[in-house]
Amino acid sequence: MAHDPLFEQRIANALLAQGVKAEPKKMFGGVAFMVNGNMSVGITNKGAFMVRIAPDRHEELIELPGAGPMDFTGKPMKGFLFVDAVAVSRKAALDKWVKLSLEHILSLPKKVPKRSTTAKRSSTQAPKKST
């Protein structure tokens, strides 16, 4: 299944329903929703739903219907799951996964955006002298 803009909008709406304004960011060939600078949920370019969860709940939550390991490199990533699109086709199911992710994400410290290397370089260079 390819990336679905309607699914992306459903995710954004689910985050808003939880009172969270998330910033969409292109990631993993798809879109990740950032909350306080941390990835919460998203969609890959193949339409897979990604959910970041508390690592200590990984073994428990991977047993839920539709959940599976998130594996980009050949090694599953603890604290991240893929959830089948069919398993979140209903609003209540999507809301549940978004809420599970936010329980973890909102406990993390807020990430401050990093300055680009161009901005760093220009701020550390001495100003040019005029002649």
C-alpha positions as CSV (number, residue, x, y, z in Angstrom):
1,M,0.0,0.0,0.0
2,A,1.5,3.4,-1.0
3,H,1.4,6.5,1.1
4,D,-2.1,7.7,1.7
5,P,-2.7,11.4,2.2
6,L,-6.1,10.6,3.8
7,F,-4.5,8.3,6.3
8,E,-2.0,11.1,7.1
9,Q,-4.8,13.5,7.7
10,R,-6.6,10.9,10.0
11,I,-3.4,10.7,12.0
12,A,-3.0,14.5,12.3
13,N,-6.7,14.7,13.4
14,A,-6.1,11.9,16.0
15,L,-3.2,13.9,17.4
16,L,-5.3,17.1,17.5
17,A,-8.1,15.2,19.3
18,Q,-5.6,14.4,22.0
19,G,-4.8,18.1,22.3
20,V,-1.4,17.9,20.7
21,K,-0.2,20.0,17.8
22,A,2.3,17.8,15.9
23,E,4.7,18.9,13.2
24,P,4.7,16.7,10.1
25,K,8.3,16.0,8.9
26,K,9.5,14.0,6.0
27,M,11.2,10.9,7.3
28,F,11.6,7.2,6.5
29,G,10.5,8.0,2.9
30,G,7.2,9.1,4.4
31,V,5.9,11.4,7.1
32,A,6.6,11.4,10.8
33,F,4.7,13.5,13.3
34,M,7.0,15.3,15.7
35,V,5.8,16.2,19.2
36,N,8.1,18.4,21.2
37,G,10.9,17.5,18.7
38,N,10.4,13.7,19.2
39,M,8.9,11.3,16.7
40,S,5.5,10.0,17.8
41,V,3.7,8.3,14.9
42,G,4.0,8.3,11.2
43,I,3.6,6.6,7.8
44,T,6.4,5.1,5.6
45,N,6.5,5.6,1.9
46,K,4.8,2.2,1.6
47,G,1.9,3.2,3.8
48,A,3.0,1.4,7.0
49,F,1.8,3.0,10.2
50,M,4.8,3.6,12.7
51,V,4.2,4.1,16.4
52,R,6.8,5.1,19.0
53,I,6.1,3.6,22.4
54,A,7.7,3.2,25.8
55,P,10.5,0.7,25.3
56,D,9.5,-1.0,28.6
57,R,6.0,-1.7,27.1
58,H,7.4,-3.1,23.8
59,E,6.8,-6.8,24.6
60,E,3.3,-6.1,25.9
61,L,2.2,-3.9,23.0
62,I,3.6,-5.9,20.2
63,E,1.1,-8.6,21.2
64,L,-1.9,-6.3,20.3
65,P,-3.8,-7.0,17.1
66,G,-2.0,-5.7,14.0
67,A,1.2,-4.8,15.8
68,G,4.6,-6.0,14.6
69,P,8.3,-5.2,14.9
70,M,9.6,-2.1,13.2
71,D,12.6,-3.3,11.2
72,F,14.4,-1.1,8.7
73,T,17.9,-2.5,9.1
74,G,17.4,-6.2,9.7
75,K,17.2,-5.7,13.5
76,P,13.8,-4.8,15.1
77,M,13.9,-1.4,16.9
78,K,12.7,-1.7,20.5
79,G,10.2,1.1,21.4
80,F,8.9,1.3,17.8
81,L,6.2,-0.8,16.1
82,F,4.5,-1.1,12.8
83,V,0.7,-1.4,13.0
84,D,-1.3,-2.8,10.1
85,A,-3.4,-0.1,8.4
86,V,-6.4,-2.5,8.7
87,A,-5.9,-2.6,12.5
88,V,-6.3,1.2,12.7
89,S,-9.0,1.6,10.0
90,R,-11.5,2.6,12.7
91,K,-11.1,5.9,14.5
92,A,-11.2,4.3,18.0
93,A,-8.3,2.0,17.1
94,L,-6.2,4.8,15.6
95,D,-6.9,7.0,18.6
96,K,-5.7,4.2,21.0
97,W,-2.4,3.8,19.2
98,V,-1.8,7.6,19.1
99,K,-2.6,7.8,22.8
100,L,-0.2,5.0,23.6
101,S,2.5,6.8,21.7
102,L,1.8,10.2,23.4
103,E,1.9,8.6,26.8
104,H,5.6,7.9,26.1
105,I,6.5,11.0,24.0
106,L,5.1,13.5,26.4
107,S,7.3,12.0,29.2
108,L,10.4,12.7,27.1
109,P,12.3,16.0,27.4
110,K,11.6,18.5,24.6
111,K,14.2,18.5,21.9
112,V,15.6,21.8,20.8
113,P,16.0,22.0,17.0
114,K,19.7,21.8,16.0
115,R,21.1,24.7,14.1
116,S,22.2,23.8,10.6
117,T,26.0,23.6,9.9
118,T,25.7,26.7,7.7
119,A,24.2,28.7,10.6
120,K,26.9,27.4,13.0
121,R,29.7,28.3,10.6
122,S,28.4,31.8,9.9
123,S,27.9,32.5,13.6
124,T,31.5,31.5,14.5
125,Q,33.2,33.4,11.7
126,A,34.5,36.9,12.5
127,P,32.7,39.7,10.6
128,K,34.4,40.9,7.5
129,K,36.3,44.3,7.8
130,S,35.2,47.0,5.5
131,T,37.8,49.0,3.7
